[in-house]
Amino acid sequence: MNYELLVDQVKSFEGRCLLAYLCSQGFWTIGYGRNLETNGLTDDEQRMIFGDVLSKPTYIEKLKSFAITDEQAEALLLRDLSNAEESCHKYINMGLHNGPRQAVLINMCFQLGISGLLGFKKALSCLSEQQYDSASREMLDSKWSLQTPKRAKTMANQMATGEWL
């Protein structure tokens, strides 16, 4: 899979904000979609940003007025994508699918978490049979598609075609 294309694709959907902000779901978020409340920052990430380890409420409050750097935002994104990819490989037979289709699953896992992705039971069932058009339709028949229609349509089309969009 072309990881650079995946990173660029996620960046285009997420956008970048170097100060903490409330996302559309009401969670404090930073960088390229790092949810500070559910995912938080690891001790290593806190040391990278602050030079110290802080409590979650403290670092969330600090990040509302303390901007991270572009490099730090990129590092958080790469770690999140690596974690999403690892989760996908744990629960889904990724080897059945080409790179652009794997990227769809990783992108969805990045956005929704693995439990959110696994909630697409019909789509995943279709994928296990490599029925990509059906999987694409199931992806669009979801709350996710209503909440993030542009992203959902792009990901569904990429799943159907097996080509990077």
DSSP file with accessible surface (Angstrom, degrees, kcal/mol):
  #  RESIDUE AA STRUCTURE BP1 BP2  ACC     N-H-->O    O-->H-N    N-H-->O    O-->H-N    TCO  KAPPA ALPHA  PHI   PSI    X-CA   Y-CA   Z-CA
    1    1 A M              0   0   81      0, 0.0     2,-1.2     0, 0.0     3,-0.1   0.000 360.0 360.0 360.0 145.5    0.0    0.0    0.0
    2    2 A N     >  -     0   0   76      1,-0.2     4,-1.7     2,-0.1     3,-0.3  -0.705 360.0-174.1 -85.9  97.9    1.2    3.5   -0.7
    3    3 A Y  H  > S+     0   0   68     -2,-1.2     4,-2.8     1,-0.2     5,-0.2   0.840  80.4  60.2 -65.5 -32.5    1.3    5.0    2.8
    4    4 A E  H  > S+     0   0  141      1,-0.2     4,-2.5     2,-0.2    -1,-0.2   0.911 105.3  48.3 -62.9 -40.3    2.1    8.5    1.5
    5    5 A L  H  > S+     0   0   65     -3,-0.3     4,-2.5     2,-0.2    -1,-0.2   0.899 111.2  51.1 -66.0 -40.0   -1.2    8.5   -0.4
    6    6 A L  H  X S+     0   0    0     -4,-1.7     4,-2.7     2,-0.2     5,-0.2   0.947 110.9  47.9 -60.5 -47.3   -3.0    7.3    2.7
    7    7 A V  H  X S+     0   0    9     -4,-2.8     4,-2.7     1,-0.2    -2,-0.2   0.942 113.4  47.4 -60.4 -46.8   -1.4   10.1    4.8
    8    8 A D  H  X S+     0   0   78     -4,-2.5     4,-2.2     1,-0.2    -1,-0.2   0.890 111.7  51.3 -62.3 -39.0   -2.3   12.7    2.2
    9    9 A Q  H  X S+     0   0   12     -4,-2.5     4,-1.7     2,-0.2    -2,-0.2   0.940 111.5  45.7 -64.9 -47.2   -5.8   11.5    2.0
   10   10 A V  H  X S+     0   0    0     -4,-2.7     4,-2.9     1,-0.2     5,-0.3   0.929 111.6  53.1 -62.6 -43.0   -6.4   11.6    5.7
   11   11 A K  H  X S+     0   0   48     -4,-2.7     4,-2.7    -5,-0.2    -1,-0.2   0.901 106.7  52.8 -57.9 -41.2   -4.8   15.0    5.9
   12   12 A S  H  < S+     0   0   88     -4,-2.2    -1,-0.2     1,-0.2    -2,-0.2   0.860 115.5  40.1 -66.3 -33.4   -7.2   16.3    3.2
   13   13 A F  H  < S+     0   0   47     -4,-1.7    -2,-0.2    -3,-0.2    -1,-0.2   0.876 122.9  38.4 -79.7 -40.2  -10.2   15.0    5.1
   14   14 A E  H  < S-     0   0   46     -4,-2.9    -2,-0.2    -5,-0.2    -3,-0.2   0.835  88.7-156.3 -81.3 -36.1   -9.1   16.0    8.6
   15   15 A G     <  -     0   0   34     -4,-2.7     2,-0.4    -5,-0.3    -2,-0.1  -0.090  25.2 -91.2  70.9 173.1   -7.4   19.3    8.0
   16   16 A R        +     0   0  120     16,-0.1     2,-0.4    -4,-0.1    16,-0.2  -0.986  37.3 176.1-129.5 133.9   -4.8   20.4   10.6
   17   17 A C  E     -A   31   0A  47     14,-1.7    14,-2.9    -2,-0.4    16,-0.1  -0.978  14.6-163.4-135.5 123.3   -5.2   22.6   13.6
   18   18 A L  E    S+     0   0A  41     -2,-0.4    50,-2.5    12,-0.2     2,-0.3   0.541  76.8  62.4 -86.6  -7.4   -2.2   23.2   15.9
   19   19 A L  E    S-     0   0A  69     48,-0.2    45,-0.2    12,-0.1    12,-0.1  -0.890  99.7 -96.2-111.5 149.3   -4.4   24.3   18.8
   20   20 A A  E     +     0   0A  11     43,-3.1     2,-0.3    -2,-0.3    10,-0.2  -0.346  50.7 173.7 -62.9 141.0   -6.9   22.1   20.6
   21   21 A Y  E     -A   29   0A  66      8,-2.3     8,-2.8     6,-0.1     2,-0.6  -0.953  38.2-100.5-143.7 160.9  -10.5   22.6   19.3
   22   22 A L  E     -A   28   0A  97     -2,-0.3     6,-0.2     6,-0.2     8,-0.0  -0.772  40.7-143.7 -85.5 121.8  -13.8   21.0   19.8
   23   23 A C    >   -     0   0   32      4,-2.8     3,-2.3    -2,-0.6    -1,-0.0  -0.182  34.4 -89.0 -76.1 177.5  -14.6   18.6   16.9
   24   24 A S  T 3  S+     0   0  110      1,-0.3    -1,-0.1     2,-0.1    -2,-0.0   0.731 129.7  53.6 -62.8 -21.4  -18.1   18.1   15.5
   25   25 A Q  T 3  S-     0   0  107      2,-0.1    -1,-0.3     0, 0.0    -2,-0.0   0.368 122.3-105.2 -94.4   3.0  -18.7   15.3   18.0
   26   26 A G  S <  S+     0   0   45     -3,-2.3     2,-0.4     1,-0.3    -2,-0.1   0.677  76.2 131.1  86.5  19.7  -17.8   17.6   20.9
   27   27 A F        -     0   0   74     10,-0.0    -4,-2.8     9,-0.0     2,-0.3  -0.845  64.5-109.9-106.8 142.5  -14.3   16.1   21.7
   28   28 A W  E     +A   22   0A  62     -2,-0.4     8,-2.5    -6,-0.2     9,-0.8  -0.536  49.3 176.2 -68.7 130.1  -11.1   18.1   22.3
   29   29 A T  E     -AB  21  35A   5     -8,-2.8    -8,-2.3    -2,-0.3     2,-0.3  -0.920  14.5-174.0-138.5 154.9   -9.0   17.4   19.2
   30   30 A I  E  >  + B   0  34A   0      4,-1.8     4,-2.4    -2,-0.3   -12,-0.2  -0.975  51.7   1.3-149.4 161.5   -5.6   18.5   17.9
   31   31 A G  E  4 S-A   17   0A   0    -14,-2.9   -14,-1.7    -2,-0.3     2,-0.8  -0.407 127.0  -9.3  67.3-131.3   -3.4   18.2   14.8
   32   32 A Y  T  4 S-     0   0   26     41,-0.4    -1,-0.2   -16,-0.2   -16,-0.1  -0.527 129.3 -52.2 -99.7  61.1   -4.9   16.0   12.1
   33   33 A G  T  4 S+     0   0   17     -2,-0.8     2,-0.7     1,-0.2    -2,-0.2   0.704  78.2 163.5  85.2  20.4   -7.9   14.7   14.1
   34   34 A R  E  <  -B   30   0A   7     -4,-2.4    -4,-1.8     1,-0.1     2,-0.8  -0.619  33.5-141.4 -74.8 114.9   -6.2   13.4   17.3
   35   35 A N  E  >> -B   29   0A  24     -2,-0.7     4,-1.9    -6,-0.2     5,-1.3  -0.674  14.0-167.1 -78.4 110.1   -9.0   13.0   19.8
   36   36 A L  T  45S+     0   0    0     -8,-2.5     5,-0.2    -2,-0.8    -1,-0.2   0.735  81.6  51.2 -72.9 -22.6   -7.4   14.1   23.1
   37   37 A E  T  45S+     0   0   71     -9,-0.8    -1,-0.2     3,-0.1    -8,-0.1   0.903 121.9  25.6 -84.2 -43.2  -10.2   12.8   25.2
   38   38 A T  T  45S+     0   0   86      2,-0.1    -2,-0.2     1,-0.1    -1,-0.1   0.867 139.1  24.3 -89.8 -38.0  -10.5    9.2   23.9
   39   39 A N  T  <5S+     0   0  100     -4,-1.9    -3,-0.2     1,-0.1    -2,-0.1   0.769  87.9 178.2 -96.4 -32.2   -7.0    8.7   22.6
   40   40 A G      < -     0   0    3     -5,-1.3     2,-0.4     1,-0.1    -3,-0.1  -0.076  39.1 -65.6  63.4-164.1   -5.1   11.2   24.7
   41   41 A L        -     0   0   12     -5,-0.2    -1,-0.1    -4,-0.1    18,-0.1  -0.985  44.2-126.3-123.0 136.0   -1.4   11.6   24.5
   42   42 A T     >  -     0   0   60     -2,-0.4     4,-2.6     1,-0.1     5,-0.2  -0.295  32.6-104.8 -70.6 166.0    1.1    8.9   25.5
   43   43 A D  H  > S+     0   0   85      1,-0.2     4,-2.4     2,-0.2     5,-0.2   0.913 124.3  51.6 -57.9 -41.8    3.9    9.8   27.9
   44   44 A D  H  > S+     0   0  104      1,-0.2     4,-2.2     2,-0.2    -1,-0.2   0.898 109.7  49.1 -63.0 -40.3    6.4    9.9   25.0
   45   45 A E  H  > S+     0   0    6      2,-0.2     4,-2.1     1,-0.2     5,-0.2   0.899 110.1  51.1 -66.2 -38.9    4.1   12.3   23.1
   46   46 A Q  H  X>S+     0   0    7     -4,-2.6     4,-3.7     1,-0.2     5,-0.8   0.919 110.1  49.1 -64.3 -41.0    3.7   14.5   26.1
   47   47 A R  H  X5S+     0   0  123     -4,-2.4     4,-1.2     4,-0.2    -1,-0.2   0.895 109.9  52.4 -64.3 -38.2    7.5   14.7   26.5
   48   48 A M  H  <5S+     0   0   77     -4,-2.2    -1,-0.2    -5,-0.2    -2,-0.2   0.902 121.7  31.4 -61.8 -40.9    7.8   15.5   22.7
   49   49 A I  H  <5S+     0   0   12     -4,-2.1    -2,-0.2     3,-0.1    -3,-0.2   0.922 139.1  14.7 -85.6 -47.3    5.3   18.4   23.1
   50   50 A F  H  <5S-     0   0   40     -4,-3.7    -3,-0.2     2,-0.4    -2,-0.2   0.570  89.5-122.5-106.8 -17.6    5.8   19.7   26.6
   51   51 A G  S  <<S+     0   0   62     -4,-1.2     2,-0.3    -5,-0.8    -4,-0.2   0.608  89.5  59.6  80.2  10.2    9.1   18.2   27.8
   52   52 A D  S    S-     0   0   97     -6,-0.8     2,-0.5    -9,-0.1    -2,-0.4  -0.959  87.4-102.8-158.8 168.1    7.2   16.7   30.7
   53   53 A V        +     0   0   50     -2,-0.3     2,-0.3    -3,-0.1   -10,-0.1  -0.912  41.9 178.3-105.4 128.9    4.3   14.3   31.5
   54   54 A L        -     0   0   38     -2,-0.5     2,-0.1     1,-0.1    -8,-0.1  -0.808  34.6 -92.0-123.5 165.6    1.0   16.0   32.6
   55   55 A S     >  -     0   0   62     -2,-0.3     4,-2.7     1,-0.1     5,-0.3  -0.407  42.2-110.7 -71.7 156.2   -2.4   14.9   33.6
   56   56 A K  H  > S+     0   0   85      1,-0.2     4,-2.6     2,-0.2     5,-0.3   0.932 117.6  48.9 -57.6 -49.1   -5.0   14.6   30.8
   57   57 A P  H  > S+     0   0   98      0, 0.0     4,-2.1     0, 0.0    -1,-0.2   0.904 112.6  50.5 -58.9 -35.8   -7.1   17.6   32.0
   58   58 A T  H  > S+     0   0   65      2,-0.2     4,-2.5     1,-0.2    -2,-0.2   0.941 112.5  43.4 -67.7 -47.6   -3.9   19.7   32.4
   59   59 A Y  H  X S+     0   0    6     -4,-2.7     4,-2.4     2,-0.2    -1,-0.2   0.886 112.2  53.4 -71.9 -30.8   -2.5   19.0   28.9
   60   60 A I  H  X S+     0   0   17     -4,-2.6     4,-0.6    -5,-0.3    -1,-0.2   0.956 111.4  46.6 -63.5 -45.0   -5.9   19.5   27.2
   61   61 A E  H >< S+     0   0  114     -4,-2.1     3,-1.0    -5,-0.3     4,-0.4   0.926 112.9  49.5 -62.1 -43.1   -6.2   22.9   28.9
   62   62 A K  H >X S+     0   0  102     -4,-2.5     3,-1.6     1,-0.2     4,-1.6   0.893 105.0  57.9 -62.5 -40.2   -2.7   23.8   27.9
   63   63 A L  H 3< S+     0   0    0     -4,-2.4   -43,-3.1     1,-0.3    -1,-0.2   0.608  89.7  72.8 -72.5  -9.1   -3.2   22.8   24.3
   64   64 A K  T << S+     0   0   68     -3,-1.0    -1,-0.3    -4,-0.6    -2,-0.2   0.762 120.1  14.9 -71.7 -23.2   -6.1   25.2   24.0
   65   65 A S  T <4 S+     0   0  104     -3,-1.6     2,-0.6    -4,-0.4    -2,-0.2   0.421 115.0  78.3-128.4  -3.8   -3.6   28.0   24.0
   66   66 A F  S  < S-     0   0   93     -4,-1.6     2,-0.2    -5,-0.1   -46,-0.2  -0.927  72.5-145.2-112.4 108.7   -0.2   26.2   23.3
   67   67 A A        -     0   0   54     -2,-0.6   -48,-0.2   -48,-0.1     2,-0.1  -0.530   5.4-139.9 -77.0 137.3    0.2   25.3   19.6
   68   68 A I        -     0   0    3    -50,-2.5     2,-0.1    -2,-0.2   -37,-0.1  -0.454  29.1-105.4 -81.3 166.5    2.0   22.1   18.6
   69   69 A T     >  -     0   0   60     -2,-0.1     4,-2.5     1,-0.1     5,-0.2  -0.468  24.5-108.9 -88.8 166.3    4.3   22.3   15.7
   70   70 A D  H  > S+     0   0   73      1,-0.2     4,-2.4     2,-0.2     5,-0.2   0.898 121.7  52.9 -57.4 -41.9    3.7   20.9   12.2
   71   71 A E  H  > S+     0   0  140      2,-0.2     4,-2.3     1,-0.2    -1,-0.2   0.879 108.6  48.8 -64.4 -39.1    6.2   18.1   12.9
   72   72 A Q  H  > S+     0   0   27      2,-0.2     4,-2.4     1,-0.2    -1,-0.2   0.912 110.4  50.8 -67.5 -41.1    4.4   17.2   16.1
   73   73 A A  H  X S+     0   0    0     -4,-2.5     4,-2.3     1,-0.2   -41,-0.4   0.919 111.6  48.6 -60.9 -42.6    1.1   17.1   14.3
   74   74 A E  H  X S+     0   0   58     -4,-2.4     4,-2.7     2,-0.2    -2,-0.2   0.914 109.8  51.6 -63.7 -42.8    2.6   14.8   11.7
   75   75 A A  H  X S+     0   0   38     -4,-2.3     4,-2.1     1,-0.2    -2,-0.2   0.911 110.2  48.7 -62.7 -41.9    4.1   12.5   14.3
   76   76 A L  H  X S+     0   0    1     -4,-2.4     4,-2.5     2,-0.2    -1,-0.2   0.922 112.0  49.8 -63.0 -43.6    0.7   12.2   16.1
   77   77 A L  H  X S+     0   0    2     -4,-2.3     4,-2.8     2,-0.2     5,-0.2   0.935 109.8  49.8 -61.2 -46.8   -1.0   11.4   12.7
   78   78 A L  H  X S+     0   0   71     -4,-2.7     4,-2.2     1,-0.2    -1,-0.2   0.899 112.0  48.1 -62.7 -37.9    1.6    8.7   11.8
   79   79 A R  H  X S+     0   0   95     -4,-2.1     4,-2.5    -5,-0.2    -1,-0.2   0.925 112.2  49.5 -67.1 -42.1    1.3    7.0   15.1
   80   80 A D  H  X S+     0   0   15     -4,-2.5     4,-2.4     2,-0.2    -2,-0.2   0.908 111.8  47.9 -64.0 -41.0   -2.5    7.1   14.9
   81   81 A L  H  X S+     0   0    0     -4,-2.8     4,-2.8     2,-0.2    -1,-0.2   0.900 110.7  51.6 -67.3 -38.1   -2.5    5.6   11.4
   82   82 A S  H  X S+     0   0   55     -4,-2.2     4,-2.5    -5,-0.2    -2,-0.2   0.929 111.5  47.3 -62.2 -43.6    0.0    2.9   12.5
   83   83 A N  H  X S+     0   0   78     -4,-2.5     4,-2.3     2,-0.2    -2,-0.2   0.904 112.4  49.8 -64.5 -40.2   -2.4    2.1   15.4
   84   84 A A  H  X S+     0   0    6     -4,-2.4     4,-2.5     2,-0.2    -2,-0.2   0.920 111.3  48.8 -65.1 -42.9   -5.4    2.0   13.0
   85   85 A E  H  X S+     0   0   50     -4,-2.8     4,-2.5     2,-0.2    -2,-0.2   0.926 110.3  50.9 -62.8 -43.3   -3.6   -0.2   10.6
   86   86 A E  H  X S+     0   0  133     -4,-2.5     4,-1.7     1,-0.2    -2,-0.2   0.922 110.8  48.9 -60.4 -43.6   -2.6   -2.6   13.3
   87   87 A S  H  X S+     0   0   36     -4,-2.3     4,-1.7     1,-0.2    -1,-0.2   0.912 109.8  51.9 -62.8 -42.7   -6.2   -2.8   14.6
   88   88 A C  H  X S+     0   0    0     -4,-2.5     4,-2.7     1,-0.2     3,-0.2   0.929 109.5  49.0 -60.3 -45.1   -7.4   -3.5   11.0
   89   89 A H  H  < S+     0   0   97     -4,-2.5    -1,-0.2     1,-0.2    -2,-0.2   0.825 108.9  54.9 -64.7 -29.7   -4.9   -6.3   10.6
   90   90 A K  H  < S+     0   0  157     -4,-1.7    -1,-0.2    -5,-0.2    -2,-0.2   0.864 123.9  21.6 -70.1 -36.2   -6.0   -7.8   13.9
   91   91 A Y  H  < S+     0   0  123     -4,-1.7     2,-0.4    -3,-0.2    -2,-0.2   0.576 119.3  52.5-111.9 -13.4   -9.7   -7.9   13.1
   92   92 A I  S  < S-     0   0   23     -4,-2.7     2,-2.0    -5,-0.2     3,-0.2  -0.973  79.1-118.8-130.3 141.8  -10.0   -7.9    9.2
   93   93 A N    >   +     0   0  103     -2,-0.4     3,-1.4     1,-0.2     4,-0.2  -0.565  39.1 173.3 -77.4  84.2   -8.3  -10.1    6.6
   94   94 A M  G >   +     0   0    2     -2,-2.0     3,-1.9     1,-0.3    -1,-0.2   0.755  64.8  75.2 -67.6 -24.6   -6.5   -7.2    5.0
   95   95 A G  G 3  S+     0   0   67      1,-0.3    -1,-0.3    -3,-0.2    -2,-0.1   0.670  84.0  66.9 -64.2 -16.6   -4.6   -9.5    2.6
   96   96 A L  G <  S+     0   0   56     -3,-1.4     2,-0.3     2,-0.1    -1,-0.3   0.675  97.8  64.9 -72.6 -17.9   -7.7  -10.0    0.5
   97   97 A H  S <  S-     0   0    9     -3,-1.9    30,-0.0    -4,-0.2    65,-0.0  -0.812  80.3-118.5-118.1 150.3   -7.7   -6.4   -0.6
   98   98 A N     >  -     0   0   65     -2,-0.3     4,-2.6     1,-0.1     3,-0.2  -0.149  45.1 -89.2 -75.5 176.0   -5.5   -4.2   -2.7
   99   99 A G  H  > S+     0   0   16      1,-0.2     4,-2.7     2,-0.2     5,-0.2   0.895 123.6  50.2 -57.7 -48.5   -3.7   -1.1   -1.3
  100  100 A P  H  > S+     0   0   15      0, 0.0     4,-1.4     0, 0.0    -1,-0.2   0.884 113.7  46.9 -61.3 -34.5   -6.4    1.5   -2.0
  101  101 A R  H  > S+     0   0   34     -3,-0.2     4,-1.7     2,-0.2    -2,-0.2   0.891 110.9  51.0 -73.7 -38.8   -9.1   -0.7   -0.4
  102  102 A Q  H  X S+     0   0   32     -4,-2.6     4,-2.5     1,-0.2     5,-0.2   0.917 107.0  56.0 -60.0 -40.1   -6.9   -1.4    2.7
  103  103 A A  H  X S+     0   0    0     -4,-2.7     4,-3.0     1,-0.2    -1,-0.2   0.869 102.5  55.5 -61.4 -36.5   -6.4    2.4    2.9
  104  104 A V  H  X S+     0   0    0     -4,-1.4     4,-2.8     2,-0.2    -1,-0.2   0.944 109.6  46.2 -59.8 -47.0  -10.2    2.8    3.1
  105  105 A L  H  X S+     0   0    3     -4,-1.7     4,-2.5     2,-0.2    -2,-0.2   0.917 114.4  46.8 -64.6 -41.3  -10.4    0.5    6.0
  106  106 A I  H  X S+     0   0    0     -4,-2.5     4,-2.9     2,-0.2    -1,-0.2   0.923 112.3  51.1 -66.1 -42.0   -7.5    2.2    7.8
  107  107 A N  H  X S+     0   0    0     -4,-3.0     4,-2.2     2,-0.2    -2,-0.2   0.931 112.2  46.1 -60.8 -45.4   -9.0    5.6    7.1
  108  108 A M  H  X S+     0   0    3     -4,-2.8     4,-3.4     2,-0.2     5,-0.4   0.910 112.7  50.0 -65.0 -41.4  -12.3    4.6    8.5
  109  109 A C  H  X S+     0   0    6     -4,-2.5     4,-2.4    -5,-0.2    -2,-0.2   0.910 109.4  52.3 -64.5 -39.8  -10.6    3.0   11.6
  110  110 A F  H  < S+     0   0   27     -4,-2.9    -2,-0.2     1,-0.2    -1,-0.2   0.932 118.4  36.6 -58.9 -45.2   -8.6    6.2   12.1
  111  111 A Q  H  < S+     0   0   50     -4,-2.2    -2,-0.2    -5,-0.2    -1,-0.2   0.907 132.8  23.5 -75.8 -42.9  -11.8    8.3   12.0
  112  112 A L  H  X S-     0   0   50     -4,-3.4     4,-0.6    -5,-0.2    -3,-0.2   0.557 102.8-119.6-104.2 -12.5  -14.3    5.9   13.8
  113  113 A G  H  X  -     0   0   31     -4,-2.4     4,-2.4    -5,-0.4     5,-0.2   0.002  40.3 -75.7  81.6 162.4  -12.0    3.7   15.9
  114  114 A I  H  > S+     0   0   38      1,-0.2     4,-2.9     2,-0.2     5,-0.2   0.897 133.5  53.2 -65.7 -36.6  -11.9    0.0   15.5
  115  115 A S  H  > S+     0   0   98      1,-0.2     4,-0.8     2,-0.2    -1,-0.2   0.906 109.6  49.3 -66.4 -36.6  -15.2   -0.6   17.2
  116  116 A G  H >< S+     0   0   26     -4,-0.6     3,-0.7     2,-0.2     4,-0.3   0.937 112.7  46.9 -64.4 -45.5  -16.9    1.9   14.9
  117  117 A L  H >< S+     0   0    1     -4,-2.4     3,-2.0     1,-0.2    -2,-0.2   0.928 108.7  54.5 -61.8 -43.4  -15.4    0.2   11.8
  118  118 A L  H 3< S+     0   0   49     -4,-2.9    -1,-0.2     1,-0.3    -2,-0.2   0.691  93.1  73.0 -67.6 -14.7  -16.4   -3.2   13.1
  119  119 A G  T << S+     0   0   53     -4,-0.8     2,-1.8    -3,-0.7     3,-0.3   0.655  74.9  83.5 -71.1 -13.5  -20.0   -1.9   13.4
  120  120 A F    <>  +     0   0   29     -3,-2.0     4,-2.8    -4,-0.3     5,-0.3  -0.383  57.5 157.0 -84.5  60.1  -20.2   -2.0    9.6
  121  121 A K  H  >  +     0   0  155     -2,-1.8     4,-2.2     1,-0.2    -1,-0.2   0.882  67.3  46.0 -59.2 -44.8  -21.1   -5.7    9.8
  122  122 A K  H  > S+     0   0  139     -3,-0.3     4,-2.3     2,-0.2    -1,-0.2   0.925 114.3  48.1 -67.2 -42.7  -22.8   -5.9    6.4
  123  123 A A  H  > S+     0   0    5      1,-0.2     4,-2.4     2,-0.2    -2,-0.2   0.929 112.9  48.3 -62.7 -43.4  -20.0   -4.1    4.6
  124  124 A L  H  X S+     0   0   32     -4,-2.8     4,-2.1     2,-0.2    -1,-0.2   0.873 109.1  53.5 -66.7 -34.7  -17.4   -6.2    6.2
  125  125 A S  H  X S+     0   0   74     -4,-2.2     4,-0.8    -5,-0.3    -1,-0.2   0.927 109.7  48.0 -63.3 -44.0  -19.3   -9.3    5.3
  126  126 A C  H ><>S+     0   0   16     -4,-2.3     5,-2.9     1,-0.2     3,-0.9   0.908 110.0  53.0 -61.4 -41.6  -19.3   -8.2    1.7
  127  127 A L  H ><5S+     0   0    4     -4,-2.4     3,-1.9     1,-0.3    -1,-0.2   0.872 100.2  60.3 -63.6 -36.2  -15.6   -7.5    1.9
  128  128 A S  H 3<5S+     0   0   64     -4,-2.1    -1,-0.3     1,-0.3    -2,-0.2   0.773 111.2  41.6 -64.2 -21.4  -14.8  -10.9    3.2
  129  129 A E  T <<5S-     0   0  127     -3,-0.9    -1,-0.3    -4,-0.8    -2,-0.2   0.267 116.3-117.6-102.5   6.2  -16.4  -12.2   -0.1
  130  130 A Q  T < 5 +     0   0   98     -3,-1.9     2,-1.2     1,-0.2    -3,-0.2   0.813  63.4 149.7  57.2  36.4  -14.6   -9.4   -2.1
  131  131 A Q     >< +     0   0   96     -5,-2.9     4,-2.4     1,-0.2    -1,-0.2  -0.687  15.5 170.4 -96.0  80.7  -18.0   -8.0   -3.1
  132  132 A Y  H  >  +     0   0   27     -2,-1.2     4,-2.5     1,-0.2    -1,-0.2   0.832  68.6  53.0 -71.2 -36.6  -16.7   -4.5   -3.4
  133  133 A D  H  > S+     0   0  102      2,-0.2     4,-2.1     1,-0.2    -1,-0.2   0.928 113.2  45.5 -64.2 -42.5  -19.8   -2.8   -5.0
  134  134 A S  H  > S+     0   0   33      2,-0.2     4,-2.3     1,-0.2    -2,-0.2   0.912 112.1  51.2 -66.1 -41.3  -22.0   -4.2   -2.3
  135  135 A A  H  X S+     0   0    0     -4,-2.4     4,-2.3     1,-0.2    -2,-0.2   0.922 108.7  52.7 -60.9 -41.5  -19.6   -3.2    0.4
  136  136 A S  H  X S+     0   0   11     -4,-2.5     4,-1.7     1,-0.2    -1,-0.2   0.921 109.0  48.5 -61.1 -44.6  -19.5    0.3   -1.0
  137  137 A R  H  X S+     0   0  150     -4,-2.1     4,-1.1     1,-0.2    -1,-0.2   0.906 110.6  51.3 -63.0 -40.6  -23.3    0.5   -0.9
  138  138 A E  H  < S+     0   0   57     -4,-2.3     3,-0.3     1,-0.2    -1,-0.2   0.879 105.9  55.7 -64.8 -35.7  -23.4   -0.7    2.7
  139  139 A M  H  < S+     0   0    4     -4,-2.3     6,-0.4     1,-0.2    -1,-0.2   0.895 108.6  47.7 -62.5 -38.8  -20.8    1.9    3.6
  140  140 A L  H  < S+     0   0   66     -4,-1.7     2,-1.4     1,-0.2    -1,-0.2   0.691  96.9  73.5 -77.0 -18.4  -23.1    4.6    2.3
  141  141 A D  S  < S+     0   0  124     -4,-1.1     2,-0.3    -3,-0.3    -1,-0.2  -0.525  87.5  93.2 -92.0  66.2  -26.1    3.3    4.1
  142  142 A S  S  > S-     0   0   24     -2,-1.4     4,-1.1     1,-0.1     5,-0.1  -0.984  86.5-112.5-154.2 161.0  -24.9    4.5    7.4
  143  143 A K  H  > S+     0   0  152     -2,-0.3     4,-2.2     1,-0.2     3,-0.3   0.875 116.7  61.7 -62.7 -37.2  -24.9    7.3   10.0
  144  144 A W  H  > S+     0   0    7      1,-0.2     4,-2.7     2,-0.2     8,-0.2   0.901 100.1  53.2 -55.7 -43.9  -21.3    7.9    9.1
  145  145 A S  H  4 S+     0   0   20     -6,-0.4    -1,-0.2     1,-0.2    -2,-0.2   0.844 110.7  46.8 -64.2 -33.5  -22.3    8.7    5.6
  146  146 A L  H  < S+     0   0  147     -4,-1.1    -1,-0.2    -3,-0.3    -2,-0.2   0.845 114.8  46.5 -74.4 -34.6  -24.7   11.3    6.8
  147  147 A Q  H  < S+     0   0   85     -4,-2.2    -2,-0.2     1,-0.2    -3,-0.2   0.853 131.3  17.5 -77.3 -38.2  -22.2   12.8    9.3
  148  148 A T  S  X S+     0   0   35     -4,-2.7     4,-2.8    -5,-0.2    -1,-0.2  -0.597  74.0 166.5-132.7  70.7  -19.3   13.0    6.8
  149  149 A P  H  > S+     0   0   80      0, 0.0     4,-2.6     0, 0.0     5,-0.2   0.862  73.3  49.7 -62.2 -39.6  -20.8   12.7    3.4
  150  150 A K  H  > S+     0   0  165      2,-0.2     4,-2.3     1,-0.2     5,-0.2   0.947 115.5  43.1 -65.1 -46.5  -17.8   13.8    1.3
  151  151 A R  H  > S+     0   0   13      1,-0.2     4,-3.0     2,-0.2     5,-0.2   0.934 115.0  49.9 -64.2 -45.1  -15.4   11.5    3.0
  152  152 A A  H  X S+     0   0    0     -4,-2.8     4,-2.9    -8,-0.2     5,-0.2   0.915 111.4  48.1 -62.0 -43.3  -17.9    8.6    3.0
  153  153 A K  H  X S+     0   0  129     -4,-2.6     4,-2.5    -5,-0.2     5,-0.2   0.930 113.6  47.3 -64.8 -43.5  -18.6    9.0   -0.7
  154  154 A T  H  X S+     0   0   34     -4,-2.3     4,-2.5    -5,-0.2    -2,-0.2   0.939 114.9  45.9 -61.8 -46.7  -14.9    9.2   -1.6
  155  155 A M  H  X S+     0   0    0     -4,-3.0     4,-2.4     1,-0.2    -2,-0.2   0.904 112.7  50.4 -65.6 -39.4  -14.1    6.1    0.6
  156  156 A A  H  X S+     0   0    0     -4,-2.9     4,-2.4    -5,-0.2    -1,-0.2   0.916 112.1  47.5 -64.9 -41.1  -17.1    4.2   -0.8
  157  157 A N  H  X S+     0   0   68     -4,-2.5     4,-2.7    -5,-0.2     6,-0.3   0.904 111.5  50.5 -66.8 -38.4  -16.0    5.0   -4.4
  158  158 A Q  H  X S+     0   0    0     -4,-2.5     4,-2.4    -5,-0.2     5,-0.4   0.899 110.9  49.7 -65.8 -38.3  -12.4    4.0   -3.6
  159  159 A M  H  < S+     0   0    0     -4,-2.4    -2,-0.2    -5,-0.2    -1,-0.2   0.923 113.1  46.6 -64.0 -44.6  -13.7    0.7   -2.2
  160  160 A A  H  < S+     0   0   21     -4,-2.4    -2,-0.2     1,-0.2    -1,-0.2   0.925 122.7  33.0 -65.0 -42.8  -15.8    0.0   -5.2
  161  161 A T  H  < S-     0   0   74     -4,-2.7    -2,-0.2     2,-0.2    -1,-0.2   0.745  90.8-137.5 -88.1 -26.3  -13.1    0.8   -7.8
  162  162 A G     <  +     0   0    1     -4,-2.4     2,-0.3    -5,-0.3   -61,-0.2   0.690  67.5 116.9  72.9  17.3  -10.0   -0.3   -5.9
  163  163 A E  S    S-     0   0  129     -5,-0.4    -1,-0.3    -6,-0.3    -2,-0.2  -0.907  74.7-102.7-118.0 147.3   -8.3    2.9   -7.2
  164  164 A W              0   0   68     -2,-0.3   -63,-0.0    -3,-0.1  -158,-0.0  -0.442 360.0 360.0 -65.6 134.2   -6.9    5.8   -5.2
  165  165 A L              0   0  107     -2,-0.1   -11,-0.0   -65,-0.1    -1,-0.0  -0.850 360.0 360.0-119.3 360.0   -9.3    8.8   -5.3
